[in-house]
């Protein structure tokens, strides 16, 4: 893993705020040529500092108004298998392994409560390795920043 210099950090900070920034815009903001920015970006991608680019979509605008956090307790030997299975489901947006109790925290989005109930009954409860599921309905999101500040 290489150590990032000040220019790399500036490029990452700009991209964190605007993932659509052009090479020209980045170059003018950090004071190097477009070609140099392109080369640095390619290295950042190749070295996996940048994992990808995506559109941040407002789930409410596409009808997914029910946001739920599930605390999923697994059998200790099944935690990896369960996490992999859950990661394949389109409703699931994030999965975190938490310390203690072989616990996963899973965030998922649904159009309505009946869809959430079907997800619990037909998917979660039928998944091998899951010992217990607790759910919490998210009432409001106050901050959403999927990027990392530094």
Residue frames as qw, qx, qy, qz and C-alpha x, y, z in Angstrom:
[[0.000, 0.890, 0.457, 0.000, 0.00, 0.00, 0.00],
 [0.441, 0.338, -0.010, 0.831, 1.50, 3.29, -1.07],
 [0.181, -0.559, -0.411, 0.697, 1.34, 6.46, 0.99],
 [0.282, 0.797, 0.450, 0.286, -0.84, 9.12, -0.57],
 [0.362, -0.004, -0.074, 0.929, 0.65, 12.55, -1.10],
 [0.114, 0.436, 0.334, -0.828, -1.09, 15.90, -0.66],
 [0.334, 0.222, -0.448, -0.799, -2.28, 16.03, -4.30],
 [0.322, -0.164, -0.913, -0.189, -3.86, 12.57, -4.08],
 [0.107, -0.421, -0.725, 0.534, -5.65, 13.60, -0.88],
 [0.205, 0.378, 0.022, -0.903, -6.92, 16.81, -2.52],
 [0.365, 0.070, -0.694, -0.617, -8.22, 14.84, -5.52],
 [0.282, -0.280, -0.914, 0.086, -9.98, 12.36, -3.21],
 [0.007, 0.425, 0.513, -0.746, -11.55, 15.17, -1.18],
 [0.314, 0.281, -0.248, -0.872, -12.91, 16.85, -4.31],
 [0.411, -0.025, -0.816, -0.406, -14.27, 13.54, -5.63],
 [0.128, -0.283, -0.850, 0.425, -15.82, 12.79, -2.23],
 [0.193, 0.483, 0.337, -0.784, -17.94, 15.90, -2.61],
 [0.599, 0.595, -0.068, -0.532, -18.45, 15.67, -6.39],
 [0.695, -0.106, 0.686, 0.187, -17.87, 12.25, -7.95],
 [0.630, 0.654, 0.389, 0.153, -18.63, 13.72, -11.38],
 [0.114, -0.874, 0.240, 0.406, -15.79, 16.25, -11.30],
 [0.802, 0.588, -0.058, 0.088, -13.99, 16.23, -14.65],
 [0.789, -0.053, -0.018, 0.611, -10.25, 15.86, -15.10],
 [0.259, 0.580, 0.083, 0.768, -10.19, 19.51, -16.17],
 [0.451, -0.782, -0.081, -0.423, -12.02, 20.65, -13.05],
 [0.864, -0.446, -0.044, 0.228, -9.81, 18.52, -10.80],
 [0.689, 0.221, 0.021, 0.690, -6.68, 19.80, -12.55],
 [0.058, 0.689, 0.035, 0.722, -7.64, 23.44, -12.08],
 [0.622, -0.726, -0.062, -0.287, -8.50, 22.88, -8.40],
 [0.855, -0.438, 0.104, 0.258, -5.27, 21.06, -7.49],
 [0.001, 0.902, -0.322, -0.287, -2.93, 22.90, -9.86],
 [0.422, -0.283, 0.778, 0.370, -1.68, 20.12, -12.15],
 [0.298, 0.229, -0.582, -0.721, -2.39, 19.11, -15.77],
 [0.833, 0.054, -0.003, -0.550, -5.39, 17.07, -16.94],
 [0.760, 0.299, -0.577, 0.007, -3.02, 14.25, -17.93],
 [0.162, 0.313, -0.751, 0.559, -1.42, 14.22, -14.47],
 [0.575, -0.107, 0.386, -0.714, -4.87, 14.08, -12.85],
 [0.876, 0.178, -0.258, -0.366, -5.88, 11.20, -15.13],
 [0.578, 0.329, -0.708, 0.237, -2.69, 9.30, -14.25],
 [0.111, -0.246, 0.680, -0.682, -3.25, 9.86, -10.52],
 [0.736, -0.003, 0.157, -0.658, -6.89, 8.82, -10.79],
 [0.830, 0.241, -0.474, -0.169, -5.92, 5.63, -12.62],
 [0.356, 0.287, -0.768, 0.448, -3.41, 4.81, -9.85],
 [0.370, -0.164, 0.511, -0.759, -6.00, 5.52, -7.15],
 [0.851, 0.096, -0.062, -0.512, -8.43, 3.18, -8.88],
 [0.723, 0.322, -0.609, 0.049, -5.80, 0.51, -9.60],
 [0.235, 0.243, -0.746, 0.574, -4.58, 0.60, -5.97],
 [0.399, -0.509, -0.751, -0.131, -8.24, 0.40, -4.80],
 [0.086, -0.184, -0.389, 0.899, -8.31, 3.68, -2.91],
 [0.516, 0.202, -0.051, -0.831, -11.30, 4.40, -5.13],
 [0.407, 0.064, 0.907, -0.089, -13.63, 1.40, -5.20],
 [0.216, 0.472, 0.754, 0.404, -16.04, 2.80, -7.78],
 [0.133, 0.041, 0.000, -0.990, -18.38, 5.62, -8.70],
 [0.031, -0.467, -0.882, -0.058, -22.13, 5.62, -8.23],
 [0.212, -0.490, -0.218, -0.817, -25.21, 7.81, -8.25],
 [0.002, 0.125, 0.737, -0.664, -26.65, 8.61, -4.82],
 [0.296, -0.369, -0.634, -0.612, -30.35, 7.93, -5.36],
 [0.359, -0.177, 0.420, -0.814, -33.04, 9.22, -3.02],
 [0.015, -0.135, -0.991, 0.001, -34.90, 6.05, -2.03],
 [0.268, 0.504, 0.553, -0.608, -38.08, 8.02, -1.27],
 [0.335, 0.525, -0.264, -0.736, -38.16, 9.36, -4.82],
 [0.386, 0.194, -0.813, -0.391, -38.28, 5.82, -6.24],
 [0.745, -0.298, -0.281, -0.526, -40.95, 4.66, -3.81],
 [0.706, -0.092, -0.629, 0.314, -38.78, 2.86, -1.27],
 [0.237, -0.703, 0.087, -0.665, -40.12, 4.67, 1.78],
 [0.844, -0.514, 0.037, -0.147, -39.68, 1.95, 4.41],
 [0.396, 0.611, -0.602, 0.327, -36.14, 1.84, 5.80],
 [0.868, -0.463, -0.016, -0.175, -35.34, -0.88, 8.33],
 [0.131, 0.616, -0.742, 0.230, -32.30, -1.89, 10.35],
 [0.938, -0.186, -0.236, -0.173, -32.16, -5.56, 11.23],
 [0.233, -0.619, 0.725, -0.192, -29.98, -6.97, 13.98],
 [0.904, 0.153, -0.332, -0.224, -29.33, -10.51, 12.80],
 [0.492, -0.556, 0.658, -0.125, -27.88, -13.03, 15.25],
 [0.767, 0.364, -0.484, -0.210, -26.21, -15.96, 13.50],
 [0.944, -0.283, 0.066, 0.155, -24.70, -19.21, 14.58],
 [0.309, -0.793, 0.371, 0.373, -20.98, -18.38, 15.01],
 [0.514, -0.153, 0.712, 0.454, -19.79, -20.77, 12.30],
 [0.407, 0.582, 0.657, 0.252, -22.37, -19.46, 9.80],
 [0.035, -0.801, -0.150, 0.579, -21.78, -15.71, 10.00],
 [0.111, -0.399, 0.551, 0.724, -19.77, -15.48, 6.74],
 [0.108, 0.266, 0.885, 0.366, -22.26, -17.63, 4.84],
 [0.037, 0.758, 0.606, -0.238, -25.20, -15.62, 6.15],
 [0.064, -0.715, 0.086, 0.691, -23.53, -12.29, 5.30],
 [0.114, -0.177, 0.721, 0.661, -22.81, -13.52, 1.77],
 [0.088, 0.487, 0.854, 0.161, -26.41, -14.70, 1.30],
 [0.004, -0.815, -0.407, 0.413, -27.83, -11.39, 2.54],
 [0.140, -0.557, 0.306, 0.759, -25.50, -9.42, 0.27],
 [0.157, 0.116, 0.808, 0.556, -27.15, -11.03, -2.77],
 [0.071, 0.683, 0.722, -0.080, -30.60, -9.62, -1.99],
 [0.237, 0.511, 0.246, 0.789, -31.54, -6.34, -3.71],
 [0.394, -0.837, -0.300, -0.233, -33.44, -5.01, -0.68],
 [0.717, -0.553, -0.060, 0.421, -30.23, -5.01, 1.39],
 [0.315, 0.917, -0.085, 0.229, -28.14, -1.85, 1.10],
 [0.089, 0.693, -0.608, 0.378, -25.53, -2.38, 3.85],
 [0.911, -0.302, -0.282, 0.004, -24.24, -5.19, 6.05],
 [0.036, 0.721, -0.550, 0.419, -21.92, -4.75, 9.02],
 [0.761, -0.192, -0.589, 0.191, -20.48, -7.40, 11.30],
 [0.313, -0.792, 0.198, -0.485, -20.60, -6.20, 14.90],
 [0.214, 0.360, -0.816, 0.398, -18.46, -7.35, 17.76],
 [0.297, -0.059, 0.760, -0.575, -19.99, -9.92, 20.07],
 [0.602, 0.268, 0.589, -0.467, -22.78, -12.43, 19.68],
 [0.339, 0.110, 0.780, 0.515, -22.07, -13.22, 16.00],
 [0.234, 0.742, 0.476, -0.409, -24.21, -10.27, 15.09],
 [0.321, 0.245, 0.465, 0.788, -24.81, -8.59, 11.73],
 [0.185, 0.618, 0.314, -0.697, -26.43, -5.21, 11.32],
 [0.311, 0.277, 0.727, 0.545, -28.33, -5.10, 8.05],
 [0.245, 0.469, 0.137, -0.838, -30.01, -2.10, 6.43],
 [0.243, 0.287, 0.835, 0.402, -32.75, -2.71, 3.86],
 [0.258, 0.238, -0.014, -0.936, -35.26, -0.63, 1.91],
 [0.196, 0.367, 0.906, 0.072, -38.84, -1.52, 0.98],
 [0.108, -0.383, -0.430, -0.810, -41.78, 0.03, -0.83],
 [0.577, -0.488, -0.056, -0.652, -44.19, -0.70, 2.02],
 [0.474, -0.423, 0.654, -0.411, -44.65, -2.63, 5.26],
 [0.940, 0.117, 0.221, -0.233, -46.18, -5.73, 3.60],
 [0.714, 0.585, -0.360, 0.138, -43.07, -6.02, 1.41],
 [0.035, -0.615, 0.662, -0.426, -40.91, -5.78, 4.54],
 [0.740, -0.217, 0.482, -0.415, -43.01, -8.46, 6.24],
 [0.937, 0.335, -0.038, -0.086, -42.61, -10.80, 3.25],
 [0.420, 0.678, -0.534, 0.279, -38.85, -10.19, 3.31],
 [0.344, -0.490, 0.662, -0.450, -38.68, -11.17, 6.98],
 [0.833, -0.016, 0.421, -0.359, -40.92, -14.21, 6.63],
 [0.903, 0.421, 0.068, -0.052, -39.79, -15.54, 3.25],
 [0.582, 0.646, -0.374, 0.324, -36.12, -14.62, 3.27],
 [0.082, -0.638, 0.586, -0.493, -34.65, -13.86, 6.70],
 [0.727, -0.295, 0.458, -0.418, -36.51, -16.53, 8.65],
 [0.967, 0.229, 0.082, -0.078, -35.72, -19.16, 6.01],
 [0.431, 0.742, -0.482, 0.175, -31.98, -18.46, 5.85],
 [0.903, -0.172, -0.316, 0.234, -29.80, -21.22, 7.26],
 [0.573, 0.106, -0.328, 0.743, -27.61, -19.99, 10.12],
 [0.172, -0.483, 0.067, -0.856, -29.83, -17.16, 11.37],
 [0.293, -0.224, -0.841, 0.396, -30.72, -17.70, 15.03],
 [0.061, -0.726, -0.541, 0.420, -32.68, -14.49, 15.72],
 [0.247, 0.422, 0.315, 0.813, -33.78, -11.27, 14.02],
 [0.099, -0.699, -0.443, 0.553, -34.71, -7.94, 15.60],
 [0.340, 0.510, 0.408, 0.677, -35.90, -5.06, 13.45],
 [0.140, -0.606, -0.279, 0.732, -36.05, -1.31, 13.90],
 [0.380, 0.767, 0.439, 0.273, -37.97, 0.99, 11.59],
 [0.381, -0.085, 0.008, 0.921, -35.96, 4.08, 10.65],
 [0.101, 0.801, 0.501, -0.313, -38.15, 7.13, 11.19],
 [0.300, 0.953, -0.031, -0.023, -35.89, 9.78, 9.61],
 [0.802, 0.062, 0.016, 0.593, -32.36, 10.01, 8.30],
 [0.161, -0.947, -0.039, 0.276, -30.48, 13.11, 9.42],
 [0.012, -0.754, 0.553, 0.355, -27.21, 12.49, 7.64],
 [0.922, 0.217, 0.311, 0.081, -26.24, 10.35, 4.70],
 [0.193, 0.842, -0.474, -0.173, -22.68, 10.56, 3.50],
 [0.997, 0.038, 0.069, 0.022, -21.43, 7.29, 2.00],
 [0.609, 0.605, -0.317, 0.403, -17.97, 8.72, 1.40],
 [0.740, -0.426, -0.261, 0.451, -15.10, 9.04, 3.84],
 [0.067, 0.964, -0.109, 0.235, -13.79, 12.39, 5.03],
 [0.838, -0.113, -0.181, 0.503, -10.18, 12.74, 6.08]]
